[in-house]
Amino acid sequence: MDPSSSTSTTTSTSANTGAGTDKLLVEQHVAYIQKLGENKDDLTYHLTAHLRLNAVYWGFTALSILGRPDALDREEMIGFVMNCWDEEAGAFGAHPGHDAHLLSTLSAIQILVMQDAMERVDVERVVNFILSLQHPSGTFTGDRFGEQDTRFLYCAVNALSLLGRLDALDEGVLGEGVLGEEGVVDEEGVVDGEEEEKGKGRGEGREKGREKGKGKEKVVEYLQRCRNYDGGFGRKVGAESHSAQVFVCVAALAILDRLDVVDVDTLAFWLAERQLPNGGLNGRPEKLEDVCYSFWVLSALSILNKLSWIDEDKLTGFILSAQNAESGGIADRPGDMVDVFHTHFGIAGLSILGYPGLVDLDPVYCMPAHVIERRGLRKGWKALERRVG
Amino acid sequence: MSALKTHPKVYWIWNHRMWCLEHIPEGPGQDAETIFGWKQKAWDRELFVVEKMLDADPRNFLAWDYRRYVLASMPVPRPESAELVYTSRKIGANFSNFSAWHQRSKTLASLWGQGKLNEEKSREQEFELLRNAMYTDPNDQSVWMYHRWLVGTDGSKELLNREIAAIQELLDEQPDSKWCLESIVHYKRLLLKNWVSGAEAGPLISDVKSLLHRLEQLDPARRRRYRDLAHELDDDGTRSKQ
């Protein structure tokens, strides 16, 4: 690939529909991901620094699902992850020098688990960091300044599970020193009427801590309160259902072995209705399709064992049509610019759909299935049978 | 503010506004009213700003979440019933705005729960509003999802029959309306689950099965869901005979 083609992915919207996109372009995608780290002079590289570690996770997982985990240098990757360690907080930031955050901490752990390099991590410090971000209501914030979001709850549950420390939620040990005066906001919608905690600002509430032995139960209770009548889940209590939040909530419940909380038929109906006539999936009623929902909707359907409720051929066709045959990579929809986020979630979706030649993806952890099986963490999800190419 | 206009979906910009809002100093006056008024003005302005954002992008869920937070945290809370006015304005501007329907369902549930609104009367008003919306665009799923919420899972036999008849009327006009068929199937399954059994169930079951068969043809992407629902009816039928 010549250097100019990688710039074209960030500056132009060259048409990427048409010939050559009815098959997964494995070699082009591998080359596209390999190129990502190279153009450090590119402005986009610096503008996305706050997502760097996540981007490494997306790129590496995509390569692993493509069967090419060695396409990026192992030592360099582990070195970068360890450079993102925030010694003060005891967890990982998104980029060397950045403050620790739950999103980047999960990405770091996922990468290190996939690279079989967990001996590099101070597990107990990370566990303490994660626990320090749990709010008395059960949910989590992403960092010490952040707001509550069920995405962070999933990050916490997933990371603790990968660390083999899910039980720490019930140990009643409050993390030390991560939260200062600025504690955790209580910001639940009053319209829900369930919990009146009005007038409570930041800093309050933390001292209540987690009740001993109740951490997991609190998480499940909170998720229950985020469930809407359409079967879906939102970012927090009172919020509208959204496919991405459905994935994080359902996957967290799967890890906690509490899928009994889900109204399977209603939710699977809602998820199946995300498919639009062009085969793509949207995130909410009356919205546009986007390749990333291929993973979020599919993972939830796969965990609920209802993948057959959508049309897999039409969705496969839609994801493939969003590939860029020239530069490699997958876009949110045909004709748009590609990026590593959509490349990863497109390939992840294709794996769940049984696309030939791909490695099985675990929809709960969004990592290669064999990695999760080796750690004894596999749950009862079902993907479509892998087709022969 | 300019950051928010350019990047309305960046989480931390919203979060930073929240921080600023919570750290507004007390007003320059001495008496409680001045101090309070100063703070309240800032929160009022914030509500105005977020509603402007929702005018520009009516489905931005970060803005909706933020708006719920502002409403819940204002020094002088607004009456919740004001939300009914706001959501009906949003819905009136576009029936497809499911975010507004969602907010409306939360508001009504809260008002009914607290006994601040006559539930029976207000439910009927909602059915009226829906009737209008259904006829405007029978393919809009936001409207049908809200209808499903309004009927609930424990609606009376009379209510279910009345709504089935009303939807049937629309279906007669629009024989290929997937959402009419889907909804009739849903409410007839509720009848079977809660109200109808024995000899009366037989004709209803075959009716639902033929509707499911039509749905399979009209909406092939989800054909296996319709088949699963039909099989479930078979299983239930076998069980009740045993």
Interface residues (C-beta under 8 A of the other chain):
Chain A: F145 G146 E147 D149 V185 E187 E188 G189 V190 V191 D192 G193 K198 G199 G201 R202 N228 Y229 D230 G234 R235 K236 G238 A239 E240 S241 H242 A268 F269 W270 A272 E273 Q275 P277 G279 R284 P285 E286 K287 K306 S308 W309 I310 D311 K314
Chain B: Y11 W12 W14 N15 M18 W19 E22 R59 F61 W64 D65 R68 Y69 L71 A72 S73 P77 E80 E83 S96 N97 F98 S99 H102 Q103 S105 K106 T107 A109 S110 G113 Q114 D140 Q141 S142 M145 R148 W149 P220 A221 R222 R224 R225 D228
